[in-house]
Amino acid sequence: MTRIGILSDTHGRLLPKVLDFLGQTDEIWHAGDIGSLEVLEEIQKLKPLRAVYGNIDGTALRSHCPENLVFQVEELKVFMTHIGGYPGRYHPQSKKIIELEKPGLFVCGHSHILKVIYDKKYSLLHINPGAAGNYGLHHSITAVRLKIEGKEMKNLEVLDITR
């Protein structure tokens, strides 16, 4: 069993409550718009990190993080990017990667809207963890935790802090 913490759109700021929530995991995934190398380094000090860059991330972050990540955790294939869309309305680049790689879990950010949707067409779980930072129009700061056992995803939890 692997405990995963997922966040996105920190825009250069990490709240202590978000760090506490993520601290109860084995690894952390950041789906872009990190905002600063300091945030990246702060997460890396806490837990092993997988991260992609987002549209606001400059050259320094882009030199540390790829645009897309496809990887495996236990028996589950994961695809993570920043601008990905959602079931029925995937970004064209994401749709191509989903069709090619056939992940069981697709993680993206960008919208600042927390969404967890099962996509029957592609047999995958789509997770957008919303926004973990203070910048943007969102009303809540959110992040997600879940457990992966083999190919199964279990015990999904949401951190939701009213701004």
N, C-alpha and C positions, 0 to 999 in steps of 0.2 A: 504494500500500500504506500502510495506517495501522496503527500498533502501539498496542494498547489494553492498559491495566492495569485490572483490576477487583478491587475489595475491598468489604468490608462489615463492619459490626459492630466498629468500632474502639473504641467506648465511651470516647472521650477519650484514647486512647493509640496512638501510632504507633511501632513499633520501627524502628531504623536499617536492619535487614535488609529490612524491608518497603519502606521508602523507596528503598533501593538497587535492589530488584527492580522497583519502579514507575518508577524513573528511566530505565529503558531502554525507554520508550514515548513515543508522540507525545501521548497524552492519557490521563487517568485517569477512571474512573467509580466512584463510591461509592454502593452500594445501601443506604444508611441505617444508622441507629444510629451516627451520627458521634460524638456524645458531647460535643463542644465546638467553639466557633468557632475555637479555636487549631488543632485538627486540620484543620478545613476550610481555614484560611489557610495552614497548612504545606504541604498538598497543592497549593493554588493557586500557591504560590511555585515548586513543582517543575515542574508541567505544567498545561496547560489541564484544567479539571475539570468534569465533569457529575455532579451529586449529587442524590439525593432524601433526604428526611428519613425517620427511622424512629420507631418507637413510643416510644423513650426520649428523643428529641430535643425540647427545649423550644422556647419561642416564638422565641428568637433564631435558632436554626437553621431553624425553619420559615419565618421571614421571608426567609431566603436560599435555601432549597431547596423545590421543590414535592414533593407526595406521589407524583406519577407523572410520568414523562418519556417521550415518544415522539419519536424523532429519527432522522435518517438519517446514516449514515457511509458515504461512497462510495455504493454502490447498495443497501446493506443497511439495512432499517428495524429499529429497536431499540425495545423497550419495557422501561423500568426502573421498579421500585417496590421497597418494602421487604418487605412481607408479601405474597407472591405465590403460595406453594404450589409445586407441582411437577406434571409431567405426570400426568394422571389424578386429581389432587387440587388443582387451582388454587383459590385464594381466589375467591369469586364476583365481586368487582369486577375482579380481574385477568382472569378468564375472559371477562368482557364486553369488556374492552379488547382482549384477544387476538383475539376473534372480530370486533370492529369494525376494528381497525387491521391485522391480519394481519402481525405482525412476523416477521422471519426469525431474530431473536435476542431472547430474553426473559431479563432479568437481575433477580434479587431476592436478598434476604438473609434475616435474621431467625432462621433455624434454627440457625446456627452450624455447619452441616454442609455441607461441600463436595460439590456435585453438579453434574455435567455430563451432561445427558440429551437425546438427540434425541427430540422429540415428533412421531411420524408423523402423528397426527391433525391437528395444526395446522401441520405442516411448519416447525418452528422448533427452534432449539437453545436449551435451557434451561440457564442457568448460575447457580448459587448459589456464590459464591466462598468460602463458609464465614465464619470470623471472623478478622479481622486484629488484633484487640485481645486483651488479657489477661483481660477480664472474661467469665465464663460457665463452663459445664461442659466445653467442648471441650478436647481433649487436644493439638490442633495449632493453630498460627497459620497461616492460609492466605490466599493471594491467587492470582489468575490473570492470565496475559498471553496475548494472541493477536494475530494479524494479520488484517486485513480487506483483501481485494482484490476490488473490485467488490461482488458479493453473497456471495463465498466467505469463510469463516472458516478460518484455517490456523494451524499451528504453536502449538497451545495448550500452554502451560507452566503448571505449578503450583509455587508456593512453599509448602513445608510445613516448618514449624519446630516441633519438639516443645517443648511448654511445660515 
